[in-house]
Amino acid sequence: MRILVADDDPDMRALLGQLLLAWGYQPVLAEDGIRALSTLLDRQAPSIALLDSMMPGMSGPEVCRKARDAFRSRPLHITLLTALTGETEIEVGLGSGADDYLIKPFRHRELLAHIRAGERIVKLQEDLTARVRDLEAALARVKALEGMLPICMYCKKVRDDKNYWQQVETYVSQRSEARFSHGICPECEEKFVESELRRLGKGGSTEAGKMLPDS
């Protein structure tokens, strides 16, 4: 997983990059807020970002706000790294769209725990987005079956929107996930199968009788 690291302190930026590499992540480094926002607006943007709260050009909270406004539905977890411990600063950071914050200086294990939590949240968001897409596709298929269907009163074929006549099962199968298995209802069994068996039985008896020798 690619993780954005935005910090104007080159030593902190290098340290975070080394830690991420050691933990199996791919760091994407930015030295100010403007470059951080440009990275987050890219189509291949990382799904997790570690942003310094105070950066030249654009602060961490400003980057959060603009990134959220640009991509409201894209999975993105942002953690602000701040040396400011006041309640106002933390409220401003979280109110701008940050998901989490970490106060400097922090322990390496603490940072890793925050990253792992963000990774789980991003995965849940991605799963939810995929489920929504599946539901929308299913709804579109259901809508394709709505409305009045022209059906032949004799053969029961359905006319599609291209004026072709199709069997009902073909028409429905092409527009939904439904699949058909064929059977015989009791009425048709009596009307067609049983009557045919009786007819064959009677015909067989007659033919058999003709083959008997005269006494």
C-alpha positions as CSV (number, residue, x, y, z in Angstrom):
1,M,0.0,0.0,0.0
2,R,1.2,3.5,-0.9
3,I,1.2,6.1,1.9
4,L,1.7,9.8,1.4
5,V,4.1,11.5,3.9
6,A,4.0,15.3,3.8
7,D,6.3,17.2,6.1
8,D,8.5,20.2,5.6
9,D,11.2,18.9,7.9
10,P,13.6,16.8,5.7
11,D,14.8,14.7,8.7
12,M,11.2,13.8,9.8
13,R,10.3,13.1,6.2
14,A,13.2,10.8,5.7
15,L,12.6,9.0,9.0
16,L,8.9,8.4,8.2
17,G,9.9,7.1,4.7
18,Q,12.4,4.7,6.2
19,L,9.9,3.4,8.8
20,L,7.2,2.8,6.1
21,L,9.7,0.9,3.9
22,A,10.7,-1.3,6.9
23,W,7.0,-2.0,7.6
24,G,6.3,-3.1,4.0
25,Y,4.7,0.1,2.7
26,Q,5.6,2.3,-0.2
27,P,6.1,6.0,0.9
28,V,5.3,8.9,-1.4
29,L,7.1,12.0,0.0
30,A,6.0,15.6,-0.3
31,E,7.9,18.6,1.3
32,D,4.9,21.0,1.5
33,G,1.1,21.2,1.5
34,I,0.8,22.2,-2.1
35,R,2.7,19.1,-3.3
36,A,0.7,17.0,-0.8
37,L,-2.6,18.2,-2.2
38,S,-1.4,17.6,-5.8
39,T,-0.5,14.0,-4.9
40,L,-3.9,13.4,-3.3
41,L,-5.7,14.8,-6.4
42,D,-3.9,12.4,-8.7
43,R,-6.0,9.4,-10.0
44,Q,-3.4,7.0,-8.5
45,A,-3.4,8.8,-5.2
46,P,-2.4,6.9,-2.0
47,S,-5.3,5.8,0.2
48,I,-3.5,6.8,3.4
49,A,-1.8,10.1,4.2
50,L,0.4,11.3,7.0
51,L,0.2,15.1,7.0
52,D,2.2,17.6,9.1
53,S,-0.2,20.1,10.6
54,M,2.0,23.1,9.9
55,M,3.6,23.3,6.4
56,P,4.6,26.1,4.0
57,G,2.2,26.8,1.2
58,M,-0.7,25.0,2.7
59,S,-1.3,23.6,6.2
60,G,-2.3,20.0,6.9
61,P,-6.0,20.9,7.7
62,E,-6.2,22.9,4.5
63,V,-5.0,20.0,2.5
64,C,-7.6,17.8,4.2
65,R,-10.4,20.1,3.4
66,K,-9.5,20.5,-0.3
67,A,-8.9,16.8,-0.7
68,R,-12.3,15.9,0.8
69,D,-14.1,18.5,-1.3
70,A,-12.5,17.0,-4.5
71,F,-13.1,13.3,-3.7
72,R,-16.0,12.8,-1.4
73,S,-16.6,9.1,-2.2
74,R,-13.0,7.9,-2.6
75,P,-11.6,5.8,0.3
76,L,-9.0,8.1,2.0
77,H,-7.6,8.0,5.5
78,I,-5.7,11.1,6.8
79,T,-3.7,11.3,10.0
80,L,-2.5,14.7,11.1
81,L,1.0,14.9,12.7
82,T,1.0,17.8,15.0
83,A,3.2,19.3,17.8
84,L,0.2,21.4,18.9
85,T,-1.7,19.9,21.8
86,G,-4.4,22.5,22.3
87,E,-8.0,21.4,22.0
88,T,-8.7,24.1,19.4
89,E,-5.9,22.9,17.1
90,I,-7.1,19.3,17.3
91,E,-10.8,20.4,16.7
92,V,-9.7,22.4,13.7
93,G,-7.8,19.4,12.3
94,L,-10.5,16.9,12.8
95,G,-13.1,19.4,11.6
96,S,-11.2,19.8,8.3
97,G,-11.7,16.2,7.4
98,A,-8.8,14.4,9.1
99,D,-9.7,11.0,10.4
100,D,-7.0,10.8,13.1
101,Y,-4.2,12.8,14.7
102,L,-0.9,11.9,16.3
103,I,1.0,14.3,18.6
104,K,4.8,14.8,18.0
105,P,7.1,13.3,19.3
106,F,5.5,9.9,19.0
107,R,6.7,6.3,19.4
108,H,7.3,4.2,16.3
109,R,4.9,1.5,17.5
110,E,2.3,4.1,18.1
111,L,2.6,5.4,14.5
112,L,2.4,1.8,13.2
113,A,-0.8,1.2,15.2
114,H,-2.4,4.3,13.7
115,I,-1.4,3.3,10.2
116,R,-2.8,-0.3,10.6
117,A,-6.1,1.2,11.9
118,G,-6.3,3.4,8.8
119,E,-5.5,0.5,6.6
120,R,-8.4,-1.5,8.1
121,I,-10.8,1.5,7.6
122,V,-9.8,2.0,4.0
123,K,-10.3,-1.7,3.3
124,L,-13.8,-1.5,4.8
125,Q,-14.6,1.6,2.7
126,E,-13.4,-0.2,-0.4
127,D,-15.5,-3.2,0.3
128,L,-18.6,-1.0,1.0
129,T,-18.0,0.9,-2.3
130,A,-17.8,-2.5,-4.2
131,R,-21.0,-3.6,-2.6
132,V,-22.8,-0.4,-3.5
133,R,-21.7,-0.9,-7.1
134,D,-23.0,-4.4,-7.1
135,L,-26.4,-3.2,-5.7
136,E,-26.6,-0.5,-8.3
137,A,-25.9,-3.0,-11.1
138,A,-28.5,-5.4,-9.6
139,L,-31.0,-2.5,-9.4
140,A,-30.3,-1.6,-13.1
141,R,-31.1,-5.2,-14.1
142,V,-34.3,-5.2,-12.1
143,K,-35.4,-1.9,-13.8
144,A,-34.8,-3.5,-17.2
145,L,-37.6,-6.0,-16.3
146,E,-40.1,-3.4,-15.2
147,G,-42.9,-2.1,-17.4
148,M,-45.4,-3.8,-19.7
149,L,-44.1,-6.7,-21.8
150,P,-45.7,-7.6,-25.1
151,I,-46.3,-11.4,-25.0
152,C,-47.8,-13.6,-27.6
153,M,-51.2,-15.0,-26.5
154,Y,-50.5,-18.3,-28.3
155,C,-46.8,-19.2,-28.0
156,K,-46.1,-16.9,-25.0
157,K,-43.0,-15.4,-26.6
158,V,-42.0,-11.9,-25.4
159,R,-41.2,-9.1,-27.8
160,D,-38.0,-7.2,-26.8
161,D,-37.1,-3.5,-27.4
162,K,-35.6,-4.5,-30.8
163,N,-38.9,-6.0,-32.0
164,Y,-37.5,-9.6,-31.8
165,W,-39.7,-12.3,-30.2
166,Q,-37.9,-14.5,-27.6
167,Q,-38.9,-17.3,-25.3
168,V,-39.7,-15.9,-21.8
169,E,-36.8,-17.7,-20.2
170,T,-34.3,-16.2,-22.7
171,Y,-35.7,-12.7,-22.2
172,V,-35.5,-12.8,-18.4
173,S,-32.1,-14.6,-18.3
174,Q,-30.5,-11.8,-20.5
175,R,-31.8,-9.1,-18.1
176,S,-31.3,-10.7,-14.7
177,E,-29.4,-13.3,-12.8
178,A,-32.4,-15.7,-12.9
179,R,-31.8,-19.1,-14.4
180,F,-34.5,-21.6,-15.4
181,S,-35.0,-25.3,-14.8
182,H,-37.8,-27.0,-16.6
183,G,-40.4,-29.2,-15.1
184,I,-44.1,-30.1,-15.5
185,C,-46.9,-28.7,-13.4
186,P,-49.7,-31.1,-12.3
187,E,-52.3,-29.6,-14.8
188,C,-49.9,-30.0,-17.8
189,E,-48.9,-33.5,-16.6
190,E,-52.6,-34.5,-16.6
191,K,-53.4,-32.7,-19.8
192,F,-50.4,-33.8,-21.9
193,V,-48.4,-36.6,-20.3
194,E,-51.1,-38.7,-18.8
195,S,-53.4,-38.3,-21.8
196,E,-50.6,-39.3,-24.1
197,L,-49.8,-42.3,-22.0
198,R,-53.4,-43.4,-22.0
199,R,-53.6,-42.9,-25.8
200,L,-50.5,-45.0,-26.3
201,G,-51.8,-47.6,-23.9
202,K,-55.1,-47.9,-25.8
203,G,-53.3,-48.0,-29.1
204,G,-51.0,-50.7,-27.9
205,S,-53.8,-52.9,-26.7
206,T,-55.6,-52.6,-30.0
207,E,-52.5,-53.5,-32.0
208,A,-51.8,-56.4,-29.6
209,G,-55.4,-57.6,-30.1
210,K,-55.0,-57.6,-33.8
211,M,-52.0,-59.8,-33.5
212,L,-53.8,-62.6,-31.6
213,P,-54.8,-65.7,-33.7
214,D,-58.5,-66.4,-34.2
215,S,-59.9,-69.1,-32.0
